[in-house]
Amino acid sequence: MIKRITYLVLVSVLFLTGCKDEKDCCVFPEEIITTLNFTHNWNGKEITNQELNELKFTTENGEKISIERLRYLISNLSLVGGDNQFLIDFGENSGTNISLTDISPGTYNLKFTFGLQDIANKDGEYQLLNSVNFNVPAMLGGGYHYMQFDGKFLNNNDEETGFNFHAIRAVDRTNPNDLKFEDTSFEVDLGTVEIVKNTTIEIKMDVSEWFKTPNTWNLNELHTVLMPNFEAQKMISENGKSVFTLGKIN
């Protein structure tokens, strides 16, 4: 009887010890989530999609404008390996929060490409972009938009007029049978960021900058048919380089 009790005690001790070891070895590290939060402002004043279709913003050139649609593409996000694309839609408030779950704590350089570099700008390549009509017509070389920004403005006659401020790869159609291209995507380098447990990083787009620096945009002269306009596309690209800044990190 004593032998039986001793045996049971030993078995119990081994079982409990085994459970402890198993628990220790099966504790998984807590998942770390890094969120990129794209916010939008006009000359520093925050704007939301509740302000669509209102003639309430004034460009550097003095035109009163509204925002009806604003969606844009980023790629080559440095925090994610490999080929990557993200579509941010201000009007639909979609894609404005990008959650990343495989980033270890540490210091990183935060960079991305606005649009698509030529090597990745292949016609029909990306199903997501195909499904939301982000394609560029074949007569302009195919591939994809970098941005679709549409709205209304008051022209010099105080008439409400539509504008289509679309960014694509610049194409020279002087000879429609021999298109010449210039890659007008550009890199946005926001500097170093410290990522710890569940970090949220704000990336700010100042929408007014599209019309401001270094080219003061005159919508009365350049408001539609900008996609086939080689020089206009280069100007849009130049102005875009001051649009994004690093915001709060929490």
C-alpha positions, -999 to +999 in steps of 0.1 A: +000+000+000+028+023+010+046+015-023+014+023-043+010+057-025+047+065-031+043+057-068+012+079-072+030+108-055+060+104-078+037+103-109+019+134-097+051+153-091+063+144-126+030+153-142+030+187-125+066+194-134+059+184-170+029+207-172+051+236-159+078+229-184+052+226-212+035+259-202+069+276-202+079+263-236+045+271-252+042+308-242+042+327-275+054+363-277+027+389-278+019+401-314+032+436-321+011+457-345+025+487-363-001+510-378+005+536-405-022+562-402-026+584-433-042+617-424-051+647-447-049+684-442-051+717-461-024+741-451-021+723-418-058+722-410-071+686-408-098+677-433-120+646-434-142+630-460-172+647-444-160+678-462-164+665-497-181+685-525-178+718-506-161+748-523-142+756-491-105+753-500-083+780-516-053+772-537-020+791-537-032+807-570-065+819-553-090+794-568-117+782-546-120+744-549-138+713-537-127+678-533-149+651-548-125+622-551-089+617-538-073+583-540-036+575-545-012+546-547+020+540-527+044+511-532+078+499-521+069+505-484+103+501-466+087+484-436+074+455-458+096+432-478+092+425-515+068+440-540+040+458-523+012+483-532-013+501-510-043+522-523-054+550-500-089+564-507-096+596-488-132+598-500-141+563-490-119+564-459-103+531-469-067+521-469-059+550-446-048+526-418-022+501-428-016+474-401+017+455-401+022+426-378+057+412-386+079+440-376+103+436-346+109+465-323+137+487-334+147+518-354+137+519-391+139+543-420+104+549-432+102+553-470+078+546-498+073+553-535+044+576-546+029+556-575+048+528-592+083+527-605+085+518-641+098+483-634+065+475-615+041+496-636+030+467-658-004+468-675-030+445-659-006+432-633-025+440-601-060+427-596-068+451-568-061+481-590-079+465-620-110+461-599-112+498-589-105+512-624-071+525-616-057+516-650-042+540-676-055+537-712-033+518-737-031+549-758-011+565-729+011+534-724-011+514-700+000+507-664-017+525-635-026+559-621-005+572-592-034+594-581-070+604-591-079+638-576-111+653-588-133+682-578-147+716-588-133+751-588-145+786-595-130+798-627-121+834-637-157+840-646-168+827-612-183+796-628-181+762-612-159+740-633-146+705-630-110+696-626-092+662-630-058+664-613-046+629-622-010+617-619+004+590-641+038+582-657+046+611-680+041+602-717+051+622-747+026+614-775+043+636-802+045+605-823+015+582-812+033+553-828+065+559-807+055+569-772+083+583-750+080+579-712+094+595-681+090+578-647+074+605-626+069+583-595+090+596-566+104+584-533+091+598-500+117+595-472+101+603-439+133+596-419+138+573-389+110+560-367+112+540-335+089+510-334+080+495-300+049+476-289+018+486-309+031+517-325+009+541-346+028+563-371+010+592-387+018+601-423+003+635-432-007+646-467-010+684-471-034+684-501-028+721-507+008+713-516-003+697-549-011+732-561+018+751-545+055+741-545+075+746-566+048+752-593+020+776-584-009+758-602-033+777-623-065+756-626-079+780-652-051+769-675-046+733-663-077+716-650-085+688-674-067+665-700-036+664-678-029+627-683-016+631-719+002+664-710+038+655-706+049+688-690+019+688-666+028+654-654+063+664-646+050+695-627+026+673-607+055+651-597+076+681-587+048+694-565+042+660-549+076+659-533+065+684-505+031+668-499+039+641-473+054+646-438+058+625-407+032+632-380+028+619-345+042+586-334+023+569-305 
